[in-house]
Amino acid sequence: MVQKDIFTDIQGKIGCTHISDLPSYKREVWQELKKLPPSAYPLNQLENFSRSVFGVRYSILTAVMEQQKGRDLITNV
């Protein structure tokens, strides 16, 4: 089974040239990350991605996503 790689997947979705550029595209990365199902990638890979791009633990990102769910629904009405 081929393991998915969140770094290259997100890189492809936002169209940046290098994986090392991802932190420069935090807003775009954030929008793509919110679309992913939580089980799409192994937890250790999500943790590495979160720390590399956003500088925080993955658990912090998931908490922020949960907080924003209600706001996203309100602003999309």
Secondary structure as GFF3:
##gff-version 3
##sequence-region A 1 77
A	DSSP	alpha_helix	6	14	.	.	.	ID=ss1
A	DSSP	three_ten_helix	19	25	.	.	.	ID=ss2
A	DSSP	alpha_helix	26	35	.	.	.	ID=ss3
A	DSSP	three_ten_helix	38	40	.	.	.	ID=ss4
A	DSSP	alpha_helix	43	53	.	.	.	ID=ss5
A	DSSP	alpha_helix	58	75	.	.	.	ID=ss6
###
